[in-house]
Amino acid sequence: MAPFDILRLNRDELPSETQAMARFLIGKTLVMDHDGARLSGRIVETEAYPPGDAAGRAFSGESRANRSLYMNYGHAFVYLIYGRYHMLNVVSEQPGIGAAVLLRSLEPLEGVRLMEERRGTTRLQDLARGPGRLTAALGIDRRHDGIDLLDNRNLWLGREIRSVTHMGMSARIGLTREVNRLWRYYEVGSSFVSGTRGMNRFLTEMTL
């Protein structure tokens, strides 16, 4: 696949407020540059975990495990679930608050062959469809926790290469708390979005 001219996001372009950031990141890019290889994808699905959210990782307060959540907005918070899946979040709000946006799915752009090797599949739609697949495809793990996604040379956020026309929002996936909050955002019509079952119950579409 031909390389893309992806420009880095600046911090003053990225909203710090959690829901605004979750919406803003739809259509933006995530880039991994490592060992001479570039992997990248368009962000097509996010979930917001704002301050005070009972489903958020900051709800019980700051700890060694979630310390990165309290950094300045634009940093990475990476945690492990079920002992095998890494979740990549973009820290939101101001330092000391504790909130983030989960990156749920990517549309692969560059480095597809390496993503296929890591994921063990050649089905393009499944390479980074879902937060655990996303991190596996790009090789993201706890080593990336706490890095500045707006200033790091290996893992960083980029501007959009193609605009988003319609954005949807729905309830977040797989939660037992705050289950009816419409804090999941995605590109309408994208085949790379995860978890479409039951979406229509809460679906709202926005024209940008």
C-alpha positions as CSV (number, residue, x, y, z in Angstrom):
1,M,0.0,0.0,0.0
2,A,1.4,3.4,-1.0
3,P,2.7,5.7,1.8
4,F,0.5,8.5,3.1
5,D,1.6,12.0,3.8
6,I,0.4,12.1,7.5
7,L,1.1,15.3,9.4
8,R,1.4,15.3,13.2
9,L,-1.3,16.8,15.4
10,N,-0.3,19.7,17.5
11,R,-1.5,19.9,21.1
12,D,-3.4,23.1,20.4
13,E,-5.5,21.3,17.7
14,L,-6.6,18.5,20.1
15,P,-9.5,19.4,22.4
16,S,-8.8,18.5,26.0
17,E,-12.5,18.0,27.1
18,T,-13.2,14.2,26.9
19,Q,-16.3,14.0,24.7
20,A,-15.0,16.7,22.4
21,M,-11.7,14.7,22.0
22,A,-13.5,11.5,21.4
23,R,-15.5,13.1,18.5
24,F,-12.5,15.0,17.2
25,L,-10.3,11.9,16.9
26,I,-12.7,10.1,14.5
27,G,-11.0,10.3,11.1
28,K,-7.6,11.3,12.6
29,T,-4.7,8.9,12.3
30,L,-2.6,6.8,14.6
31,V,1.0,6.1,13.5
32,M,3.6,3.6,14.7
33,D,7.2,4.2,13.4
34,H,9.5,1.4,14.6
35,D,12.6,-0.3,13.3
36,G,12.3,1.4,9.9
37,A,8.7,0.3,9.4
38,R,5.6,2.4,9.5
39,L,2.2,1.2,10.5
40,S,-0.8,3.6,10.5
41,G,-4.5,3.7,10.4
42,R,-7.5,6.0,10.5
43,I,-9.3,6.1,13.8
44,V,-12.9,5.1,13.1
45,E,-14.2,4.4,16.6
46,T,-13.7,5.8,20.1
47,E,-15.2,5.8,23.6
48,A,-15.2,8.6,26.1
49,Y,-14.5,8.0,29.8
50,P,-14.9,11.5,31.3
51,P,-14.2,12.7,34.9
52,G,-16.4,11.0,37.5
53,D,-17.4,8.2,35.1
54,A,-18.1,5.1,37.2
55,A,-17.0,2.9,34.3
56,G,-13.7,4.7,34.0
57,R,-10.3,3.6,35.3
58,A,-9.9,6.8,37.3
59,F,-13.1,6.3,39.3
60,S,-11.4,4.7,42.4
61,G,-8.7,7.3,42.4
62,E,-5.0,7.5,41.4
63,S,-2.8,4.4,41.8
64,R,0.4,3.1,40.4
65,A,-1.5,1.2,37.7
66,N,-3.4,4.3,36.4
67,R,-0.9,7.1,37.1
68,S,-0.7,8.0,33.4
69,L,-4.4,8.9,33.4
70,Y,-3.5,12.0,35.4
71,M,-1.0,13.3,33.0
72,N,-1.6,16.2,30.6
73,Y,-4.0,15.5,27.8
74,G,-2.5,13.9,24.7
75,H,-0.5,11.3,26.6
76,A,-1.1,7.5,26.3
77,F,-2.7,5.4,29.0
78,V,-2.2,1.7,28.2
79,Y,-3.6,-1.0,30.5
80,L,-4.0,-4.8,30.2
81,I,-7.3,-6.7,30.5
82,Y,-8.0,-10.4,30.9
83,G,-4.3,-10.9,31.1
84,R,-3.8,-10.6,27.3
85,Y,-5.4,-7.5,25.7
86,H,-3.8,-4.1,25.8
87,M,-6.1,-1.0,25.6
88,L,-4.8,2.2,24.2
89,N,-6.3,5.4,25.6
90,V,-5.6,9.1,24.9
91,V,-5.5,11.0,28.2
92,S,-8.0,13.9,28.2
93,E,-8.7,16.9,30.4
94,Q,-6.0,18.8,32.4
95,P,-3.2,17.2,34.6
96,G,-4.5,15.7,37.8
97,I,-8.1,15.1,36.7
98,G,-8.1,11.5,35.4
99,A,-10.0,10.9,32.2
100,A,-9.4,9.4,28.8
101,V,-10.6,8.4,25.3
102,L,-10.3,4.7,24.4
103,L,-9.3,4.1,20.8
104,R,-11.5,1.2,19.7
105,S,-10.9,0.6,16.0
106,L,-8.7,1.6,13.1
107,E,-9.0,1.4,9.3
108,P,-5.5,0.2,8.3
109,L,-3.5,2.4,6.0
110,E,0.2,1.4,6.1
111,G,2.1,-1.6,7.3
112,V,-0.8,-4.0,6.5
113,R,1.5,-7.0,5.9
114,L,3.1,-6.7,9.3
115,M,-0.3,-6.3,10.9
116,E,-1.4,-9.5,9.1
117,E,1.5,-11.3,10.5
118,R,0.9,-10.1,14.1
119,R,-2.8,-10.8,13.9
120,G,-2.7,-14.1,12.0
121,T,-5.3,-13.1,9.5
122,T,-5.4,-11.5,6.0
123,R,-8.9,-10.1,6.5
124,L,-8.4,-6.3,6.3
125,Q,-11.5,-5.4,8.3
126,D,-10.4,-7.6,11.2
127,L,-6.8,-6.4,11.6
128,A,-7.6,-3.5,14.0
129,R,-11.4,-3.8,14.6
130,G,-11.7,-3.7,18.3
131,P,-9.3,-2.2,20.9
132,G,-7.4,-5.5,21.6
133,R,-6.9,-6.1,17.9
134,L,-5.8,-2.5,17.4
135,T,-2.9,-2.7,19.9
136,A,-1.9,-6.2,18.7
137,A,-1.7,-5.1,15.1
138,L,0.5,-2.1,15.9
139,G,2.6,-3.7,18.6
140,I,1.4,-1.5,21.4
141,D,1.8,-2.6,25.0
142,R,2.5,-1.4,28.5
143,R,5.9,-0.1,27.3
144,H,4.0,2.7,25.6
145,D,2.1,3.7,28.7
146,G,2.7,7.4,29.6
147,I,4.3,8.5,26.3
148,D,3.3,11.8,24.7
149,L,1.3,10.9,21.6
150,L,1.8,14.5,20.3
151,D,5.6,14.5,20.7
152,N,6.8,10.9,20.6
153,R,8.9,9.8,17.6
154,N,7.6,6.2,17.5
155,L,3.9,6.3,18.4
156,W,1.9,9.5,17.6
157,L,-1.4,11.0,16.5
158,G,-1.7,12.5,13.0
159,R,-4.2,14.7,11.2
160,E,-6.9,13.3,9.0
161,I,-6.1,12.2,5.4
162,R,-9.8,11.9,4.5
163,S,-12.7,13.7,6.1
164,V,-15.6,12.2,7.9
165,T,-19.0,13.1,6.7
166,H,-21.3,11.2,9.1
167,M,-20.5,10.3,12.7
168,G,-22.7,8.1,14.9
169,M,-22.8,7.8,18.7
170,S,-24.1,5.0,20.9
171,A,-23.8,3.4,24.3
172,R,-20.3,2.0,25.1
173,I,-19.6,-1.7,24.7
174,G,-19.1,-4.3,27.3
175,L,-19.8,-2.2,30.4
176,T,-21.8,-2.9,33.6
177,R,-21.8,0.7,34.8
178,E,-23.1,3.8,33.1
179,V,-24.4,1.5,30.4
180,N,-26.8,4.0,28.7
181,R,-24.3,6.9,28.3
182,L,-24.0,7.8,24.6
183,W,-20.2,8.1,24.8
184,R,-19.2,5.9,21.9
185,Y,-18.4,7.6,18.6
186,Y,-17.7,6.1,15.2
187,E,-17.6,6.8,11.5
188,V,-21.0,5.8,10.0
189,G,-20.7,3.3,7.2
190,S,-17.2,2.2,8.0
191,S,-16.7,-1.6,7.8
192,F,-13.9,-1.3,10.3
193,V,-16.1,-0.3,13.2
194,S,-16.5,-3.0,15.9
195,G,-19.5,-4.1,17.9
196,T,-22.5,-3.2,15.8
197,R,-25.0,-5.6,17.4
198,G,-27.6,-3.7,19.5
199,M,-26.3,-0.4,18.3
200,N,-29.7,0.9,16.9
201,R,-31.2,1.1,20.4
202,F,-29.0,4.1,21.2
203,L,-28.0,5.2,17.7
204,T,-27.8,8.9,16.9
205,E,-26.2,10.2,13.7
206,M,-24.5,13.5,13.2
207,T,-23.7,15.2,9.9
208,L,-20.4,17.0,10.1
